[in-house]
Amino acid sequence: MAHALTQRPFPSTTFDALSKSECQNFMEILHYAMQAETPDHVRDVLIRFQDYFSFTKALGGLVRLGPDRAFAGFSNVINASYPDEWLYLYWKNGFADVDPVFKSALTSPGTQHWKTIYQNMS
Protein backbone atom coordinates (compact mmCIF):
# COMPACT_ATOMS: atom_id res chain seq x y z
CA MET A 1 0.00 0.00 0.00
CA ALA A 2 1.42 3.40 -1.00
CA HIS A 3 1.89 5.98 1.74
CA ALA A 4 -0.01 9.20 1.05
CA LEU A 5 2.25 12.23 1.25
CA THR A 6 0.62 15.40 2.54
CA GLN A 7 1.80 18.26 0.36
CA ARG A 8 1.02 21.93 0.08
CA PRO A 9 -0.81 22.85 -3.13
CA PHE A 10 1.26 24.16 -6.00
CA PRO A 11 1.27 28.00 -5.93
CA SER A 12 0.36 28.42 -9.61
CA THR A 13 -0.49 32.12 -9.32
CA THR A 14 3.15 32.80 -8.39
CA PHE A 15 4.04 32.61 -12.09
CA ASP A 16 1.19 34.70 -13.50
CA ALA A 17 3.23 37.91 -13.64
CA LEU A 18 6.48 36.34 -14.91
CA SER A 19 7.66 36.94 -18.44
CA LYS A 20 8.63 34.07 -20.73
CA SER A 21 12.29 34.86 -20.02
CA GLU A 22 11.73 34.79 -16.25
CA CYS A 23 9.90 31.45 -16.54
CA GLN A 24 12.81 30.08 -18.57
CA ASN A 25 15.26 31.32 -15.91
CA PHE A 26 13.17 29.62 -13.23
CA MET A 27 13.17 26.35 -15.20
CA GLU A 28 16.97 26.58 -15.58
CA ILE A 29 17.34 27.03 -11.82
CA LEU A 30 15.03 24.08 -11.19
CA HIS A 31 17.05 21.98 -13.67
CA TYR A 32 20.31 22.65 -11.81
CA ALA A 33 18.68 22.32 -8.38
CA MET A 34 17.43 18.84 -9.26
CA GLN A 35 20.98 17.81 -10.22
CA ALA A 36 22.75 19.42 -7.25
CA GLU A 37 24.81 16.86 -5.35
CA THR A 38 27.42 18.97 -3.56
CA PRO A 39 27.47 22.21 -1.55
CA ASP A 40 29.19 23.88 -4.53
CA HIS A 41 26.31 22.84 -6.80
CA VAL A 42 23.77 24.27 -4.32
CA ARG A 43 25.80 27.49 -4.06
CA ASP A 44 25.72 27.77 -7.87
CA VAL A 45 21.92 27.39 -7.82
CA LEU A 46 21.61 30.10 -5.14
CA ILE A 47 23.80 32.47 -7.17
CA ARG A 48 21.73 31.83 -10.32
CA PHE A 49 18.54 32.51 -8.36
CA GLN A 50 20.03 35.68 -6.90
CA ASP A 51 21.20 36.90 -10.31
CA TYR A 52 18.02 36.07 -12.26
CA PHE A 53 15.57 37.43 -9.72
CA SER A 54 17.47 40.46 -8.40
CA PHE A 55 18.04 39.33 -4.83
CA THR A 56 20.73 41.30 -3.03
CA LYS A 57 21.88 38.37 -0.88
CA ALA A 58 21.32 34.61 -0.83
CA LEU A 59 22.15 31.69 1.40
CA GLY A 60 20.66 28.31 2.06
CA GLY A 61 21.18 25.39 4.32
CA LEU A 62 19.76 23.06 6.86
CA VAL A 63 18.90 23.59 10.50
CA ARG A 64 18.47 21.11 13.32
CA LEU A 65 15.11 21.18 15.09
CA GLY A 66 14.42 19.94 18.61
CA PRO A 67 11.55 17.62 19.54
CA ASP A 68 9.19 20.62 19.79
CA ARG A 69 10.36 21.82 16.34
CA ALA A 70 12.28 24.67 18.00
CA PHE A 71 15.56 25.80 16.45
CA ALA A 72 18.44 23.67 17.76
CA GLY A 73 21.33 24.86 15.59
CA PHE A 74 22.62 25.20 12.06
CA SER A 75 24.08 22.50 9.86
CA ASN A 76 25.58 22.82 6.40
CA VAL A 77 24.93 26.51 5.68
CA ILE A 78 25.75 27.39 2.08
CA ASN A 79 26.59 31.05 1.62
CA ALA A 80 26.24 32.51 -1.86
CA SER A 81 26.80 36.19 -1.13
CA TYR A 82 26.59 37.28 2.51
CA PRO A 83 29.82 38.68 3.98
CA ASP A 84 31.50 36.05 6.18
CA GLU A 85 31.86 38.65 8.96
CA TRP A 86 28.09 39.23 8.96
CA LEU A 87 27.38 35.50 9.23
CA TYR A 88 29.89 35.15 12.06
CA LEU A 89 28.28 38.04 14.00
CA TYR A 90 24.80 36.63 13.34
CA TRP A 91 25.84 33.27 14.83
CA LYS A 92 27.96 34.70 17.67
CA ASN A 93 25.23 37.08 18.85
CA GLY A 94 22.42 34.52 18.63
CA PHE A 95 20.41 36.61 16.17
CA ALA A 96 18.54 33.48 14.99
CA ASP A 97 16.69 33.56 18.30
CA VAL A 98 15.13 36.98 17.55
CA ASP A 99 15.19 37.28 13.75
CA PRO A 100 11.57 37.31 12.47
CA VAL A 101 12.64 36.28 8.95
CA PHE A 102 14.57 33.28 10.27
CA LYS A 103 11.66 32.31 12.53
CA SER A 104 9.34 32.50 9.53
CA ALA A 105 11.67 30.23 7.56
CA LEU A 106 11.37 27.60 10.29
CA THR A 107 7.58 27.53 10.08
CA SER A 108 6.98 28.41 6.42
CA PRO A 109 9.34 26.61 4.03
CA GLY A 110 10.27 28.46 0.88
CA THR A 111 11.65 31.84 -0.01
CA GLN A 112 11.37 34.44 2.74
CA HIS A 113 10.67 38.04 1.77
CA TRP A 114 11.97 40.47 4.40
CA LYS A 115 9.64 43.33 3.48
CA THR A 116 6.51 41.16 3.67
CA ILE A 117 7.50 39.60 6.99
CA TYR A 118 8.27 42.97 8.59
CA GLN A 119 5.00 44.46 7.27
CA ASN A 120 3.07 41.57 8.82
CA MET A 121 4.69 42.25 12.22
CA SER A 122 2.90 45.57 12.63
C-alpha positions in Angstrom: 0.0 0.0 0.0 1.4 3.4 -1.0 1.9 6.0 1.7 0.0 9.2 1.0 2.3 12.2 1.3 0.6 15.4 2.5 1.8 18.3 0.4 1.0 21.9 0.1 -0.8 22.8 -3.1 1.3 24.2 -6.0 1.3 28.0 -5.9 0.4 28.4 -9.6 -0.5 32.1 -9.3 3.1 32.8 -8.4 4.0 32.6 -12.1 1.2 34.7 -13.5 3.2 37.9 -13.6 6.5 36.3 -14.9 7.7 36.9 -18.4 8.6 34.1 -20.7 12.3 34.9 -20.0 11.7 34.8 -16.2 9.9 31.5 -16.5 12.8 30.1 -18.6 15.3 31.3 -15.9 13.2 29.6 -13.2 13.2 26.4 -15.2 17.0 26.6 -15.6 17.3 27.0 -11.8 15.0 24.1 -11.2 17.0 22.0 -13.7 20.3 22.7 -11.8 18.7 22.3 -8.4 17.4 18.8 -9.3 21.0 17.8 -10.2 22.8 19.4 -7.2 24.8 16.9 -5.4 27.4 19.0 -3.6 27.5 22.2 -1.6 29.2 23.9 -4.5 26.3 22.8 -6.8 23.8 24.3 -4.3 25.8 27.5 -4.1 25.7 27.8 -7.9 21.9 27.4 -7.8 21.6 30.1 -5.1 23.8 32.5 -7.2 21.7 31.8 -10.3 18.5 32.5 -8.4 20.0 35.7 -6.9 21.2 36.9 -10.3 18.0 36.1 -12.3 15.6 37.4 -9.7 17.5 40.5 -8.4 18.0 39.3 -4.8 20.7 41.3 -3.0 21.9 38.4 -0.9 21.3 34.6 -0.8 22.2 31.7 1.4 20.7 28.3 2.1 21.2 25.4 4.3 19.8 23.1 6.9 18.9 23.6 10.5 18.5 21.1 13.3 15.1 21.2 15.1 14.4 19.9 18.6 11.6 17.6 19.5 9.2 20.6 19.8 10.4 21.8 16.3 12.3 24.7 18.0 15.6 25.8 16.4 18.4 23.7 17.8 21.3 24.9 15.6 22.6 25.2 12.1 24.1 22.5 9.9 25.6 22.8 6.4 24.9 26.5 5.7 25.7 27.4 2.1 26.6 31.1 1.6 26.2 32.5 -1.9 26.8 36.2 -1.1 26.6 37.3 2.5 29.8 38.7 4.0 31.5 36.1 6.2 31.9 38.6 9.0 28.1 39.2 9.0 27.4 35.5 9.2 29.9 35.2 12.1 28.3 38.0 14.0 24.8 36.6 13.3 25.8 33.3 14.8 28.0 34.7 17.7 25.2 37.1 18.9 22.4 34.5 18.6 20.4 36.6 16.2 18.5 33.5 15.0 16.7 33.6 18.3 15.1 37.0 17.6 15.2 37.3 13.7 11.6 37.3 12.5 12.6 36.3 9.0 14.6 33.3 10.3 11.7 32.3 12.5 9.3 32.5 9.5 11.7 30.2 7.6 11.4 27.6 10.3 7.6 27.5 10.1 7.0 28.4 6.4 9.3 26.6 4.0 10.3 28.5 0.9 11.6 31.8 0.0 11.4 34.4 2.7 10.7 38.0 1.8 12.0 40.5 4.4 9.6 43.3 3.5 6.5 41.2 3.7 7.5 39.6 7.0 8.3 43.0 8.6 5.0 44.5 7.3 3.1 41.6 8.8 4.7 42.2 12.2 2.9 45.6 12.6 
